[in-house]
């Protein structure tokens, strides 16, 4: 059986983590779409294991959490119209938690936007931390039970609730593709004694943009989307390991993992590829 050379693997993974689609990577690399997909699956699976084994015992001080929407195979409103049944088809939410100081993605979870997903996500966040932190989330009600259930009273938790209005002077088409104007916000203390000046979701919301720019399947208003839930999860795992360990943050001038004292060196794409070996 032919084995893909390491240089070709590095080329393909480099294209995927920089936002190319599977088919674009296939065309440029000269490899079949099945070869590219298998490489994504193998590397993504290894990245999931690497993150679970490496990211724990963090001495974080501030954590921000949010959810980002995407879909698998079809948007939720069209699932019943599709003839072919695909496991996991429909709207999918990726829950993310970022260390506001090191900019490291502490945890992520792919699932629904319900109470069970919120609890599973927050429990995983808690398991990776070594001390009491200040947590900020948006106003999603699922957090109200999930956070105390996971952390108990050992957390300083606040919600940042944003108030949106209609885009100023926008016509109907602009309102369809543009978010409403943020007309105000409310900082609401939920647990402990969170510092009001540190209540923010700016960093995790910026990470949402990074996800949409570096994973083609997250790009809005295109025909790029995940066809399988499994591949969707592996693509996310690959992105976060590359972001945490292999990408130098412009402000920090080191990777988030180096800033968090988990590693001393930058992980190369070849290092990430070799995780699957």
ABEGO torsion letter per residue (X at the ends): XBBBBAAAAAAAAAAAAAGBBAAAAAAAAGBBAAAAAAAAAAAAAAAAAAAAAABBGBBBABBBBBBBBBBBGBBAAAAAABABBBBGBEBBBBBBBBBAAAGBBABBBBBBBBAAAAAAAAAAAAAABABBBBBBBBABAAAAAAAAAAAEABBBBBBBBBBBBBBBGBBAAAAAABBBBBAEBBBBBABEBBBAAABBAAAAAAAAAAAAAABAAABBGBABBBABAAAAAAAAAAAAAAAAAABBBAAAGBBAAAAAGABABBBBAAAAAAAAX
